[in-house]
Amino acid sequence: LNTTMWGSALFLCYKKSMSKAHSLVYEAGLIGRYPMQDKDAFPLPESVPVFCLPMGATIESWPLNTKYQLPVFSTFVLTGAMGDKVYGAAIQFYESYPREQLTEKQCLRLGLLSVVDRRPITNKSVHTKKSICVLSHWPFFDVFQKFLTFIYRYSISGPHVLPVEKHISHFMHNVP
C-alpha cells in the first residue's frame, strides 16, 4: 500500500465472518429496551444492535452434552453527526431456544431433522445468541462490565417469575 514518510495513505478494513455448520445467522435487531421511548437529549442510535451482535443474531444446534460458551463482553463508541459520543458496553451470551418455534426448513438447516425421511434428531439442543447493552454519555466501561456480568449471572441463577429485562428496567428506574 502507498507508503510515504507520513505512513500509509490507504487503510484496509474488513469484517471477519465465521462459517458454522448447523447455524442460522440473522441481522441483529432490538427485542426490548429501557426506556421504551427516546429521550430528547438521548435518542437510541439505530446502529446499536449491530454493535451488540456484530456477527449477527444466531440460532445454533449443539450436541446435547456441549457446555455453554462463556459470555463475551465488548465496548464501543458511537459518534453522532454533531460529534456527540455515546459509549456502549454489551455482553453476548447464549440461551436455550424452543424447537417448536422453528420451521421445517430451519430444522433441516440446523441438522435437527433427517434429510431423507424428515425424522427428528433428538441428540441436539438449540440455542440463540443474545446481548444486553448499556449506553451512556460517560465511558464507565469497568462499571458497565460489572453491572452486565451481574445481570447475566442473575439471569442464569435459576427460574425467575419475571424476565431479566424487567429487572434491568427496575434497577435503572429505582436504584440511585
BABA-701176 format. One record per residue (C-alpha): residue number from 1; x, y, z. Coordinates in nm, 2 decimals. Layout:
% residues N
NUM	X	Y	Z
...
//
This chain:
% residues 176
1	0.00	0.00	0.00
2	0.12	0.35	-0.07
3	0.38	0.42	0.20
4	0.51	0.76	0.25
5	0.72	0.92	0.52
6	0.38	1.00	0.69
7	0.25	0.65	0.68
8	0.01	0.46	0.46
9	-0.24	0.66	0.25
10	-0.47	0.36	0.23
11	-0.62	0.16	0.51
12	-0.79	-0.18	0.47
13	-1.09	-0.25	0.69
14	-1.27	-0.58	0.69
15	-1.52	-0.78	0.90
16	-1.44	-1.13	0.99
17	-1.72	-1.39	0.95
18	-1.75	-1.74	1.07
19	-1.88	-2.03	0.88
20	-2.05	-2.27	1.12
21	-2.24	-2.58	1.04
22	-2.58	-2.60	1.19
23	-2.61	-2.23	1.24
24	-2.86	-1.97	1.12
25	-2.75	-1.61	1.11
26	-2.99	-1.32	1.11
27	-2.94	-0.94	1.12
28	-2.93	-0.83	1.48
29	-3.23	-0.64	1.60
30	-3.38	-0.49	1.91
31	-3.60	-0.71	2.13
32	-3.66	-0.47	2.41
33	-3.53	-0.15	2.56
34	-3.55	0.08	2.86
35	-3.67	0.35	2.85
36	-3.94	0.25	2.60
37	-3.93	0.59	2.43
38	-3.64	0.80	2.32
39	-3.54	1.09	2.55
40	-3.50	1.42	2.37
41	-3.14	1.45	2.50
42	-3.05	1.09	2.43
43	-3.22	0.91	2.14
44	-3.13	0.55	2.08
45	-2.89	0.52	1.78
46	-3.03	0.28	1.52
47	-2.70	0.10	1.48
48	-2.68	-0.03	1.84
49	-2.79	-0.39	1.76
50	-2.51	-0.42	1.50
51	-2.25	-0.32	1.76
52	-2.40	-0.55	2.03
53	-2.40	-0.86	1.79
54	-2.15	-0.77	1.52
55	-2.16	-1.13	1.38
56	-2.54	-1.12	1.37
57	-2.81	-1.29	1.58
58	-2.77	-1.67	1.56
59	-2.97	-1.98	1.62
60	-2.74	-2.28	1.66
61	-2.78	-2.65	1.73
62	-2.52	-2.82	1.95
63	-2.47	-3.18	2.07
64	-2.66	-3.24	2.39
65	-2.35	-3.25	2.62
66	-2.19	-2.93	2.49
67	-2.11	-2.67	2.76
68	-2.24	-2.32	2.72
69	-1.98	-2.08	2.59
70	-1.88	-1.81	2.84
71	-2.03	-1.47	2.79
72	-1.83	-1.21	2.58
73	-1.80	-0.85	2.70
74	-1.73	-0.58	2.44
75	-1.73	-0.20	2.43
76	-1.79	0.05	2.15
77	-1.82	0.43	2.09
78	-2.08	0.58	1.86
79	-2.02	0.93	1.73
80	-2.32	1.14	1.61
81	-2.33	1.39	1.33
82	-2.27	1.67	1.57
83	-1.97	1.50	1.73
84	-2.15	1.38	2.04
85	-2.04	1.04	2.17
86	-2.24	0.75	2.30
87	-2.04	0.49	2.49
88	-2.17	0.14	2.48
89	-2.10	-0.19	2.66
90	-2.25	-0.52	2.57
91	-2.24	-0.88	2.70
92	-2.32	-1.16	2.45
93	-2.44	-1.49	2.57
94	-2.64	-1.80	2.46
95	-2.99	-1.90	2.57
96	-3.19	-2.21	2.50
97	-3.43	-2.17	2.21
98	-3.75	-2.38	2.18
99	-3.76	-2.61	1.88
100	-4.13	-2.55	1.85
101	-4.06	-2.20	1.71
102	-3.85	-2.33	1.42
103	-3.99	-2.40	1.08
104	-3.92	-2.73	0.90
105	-3.66	-2.55	0.67
106	-3.48	-2.41	0.98
107	-3.48	-2.76	1.14
108	-3.32	-2.91	0.83
109	-3.05	-2.64	0.82
110	-2.98	-2.69	1.18
111	-2.95	-3.06	1.14
112	-3.25	-3.13	1.37
113	-3.43	-3.34	1.10
114	-3.31	-3.63	0.90
115	-3.28	-3.51	0.54
116	-3.41	-3.84	0.40
117	-3.73	-3.91	0.60
118	-3.77	-3.59	0.80
119	-3.74	-3.78	1.13
120	-3.64	-3.56	1.43
121	-3.29	-3.59	1.55
122	-3.31	-3.57	1.93
123	-2.95	-3.57	2.04
124	-2.91	-3.19	1.98
125	-3.01	-2.88	2.17
126	-3.10	-2.54	2.02
127	-2.95	-2.21	2.14
128	-2.97	-1.85	2.03
129	-2.72	-1.57	2.08
130	-2.84	-1.26	2.27
131	-2.69	-0.95	2.40
132	-2.76	-0.70	2.68
133	-2.63	-0.35	2.63
134	-2.58	-0.03	2.84
135	-2.55	0.31	2.67
136	-2.42	0.62	2.83
137	-2.27	0.96	2.77
138	-1.99	0.86	3.01
139	-1.72	0.60	2.94
140	-1.76	0.39	3.27
141	-1.67	0.06	3.10
142	-1.55	-0.12	3.41
143	-1.87	-0.04	3.59
144	-2.08	-0.14	3.29
145	-1.89	-0.47	3.28
146	-1.96	-0.54	3.64
147	-2.33	-0.45	3.60
148	-2.38	-0.66	3.29
149	-2.20	-0.95	3.44
150	-2.42	-0.93	3.75
151	-2.73	-0.92	3.53
152	-2.62	-1.22	3.33
153	-2.53	-1.43	3.63
154	-2.86	-1.34	3.79
155	-3.05	-1.44	3.48
156	-2.89	-1.79	3.48
157	-2.91	-1.84	3.86
158	-3.25	-2.02	3.85
159	-3.60	-2.00	3.73
160	-3.75	-1.65	3.77
161	-4.10	-1.52	3.75
162	-4.00	-1.21	3.55
163	-3.77	-1.19	3.25
164	-3.43	-1.03	3.31
165	-3.53	-0.72	3.11
166	-3.79	-0.64	3.38
167	-3.51	-0.65	3.65
168	-3.29	-0.42	3.44
169	-3.56	-0.16	3.40
170	-3.64	-0.18	3.77
171	-3.27	-0.13	3.86
172	-3.23	0.16	3.62
173	-3.55	0.33	3.74
174	-3.54	0.26	4.12
175	-3.17	0.24	4.22
176	-3.00	0.57	4.27
//
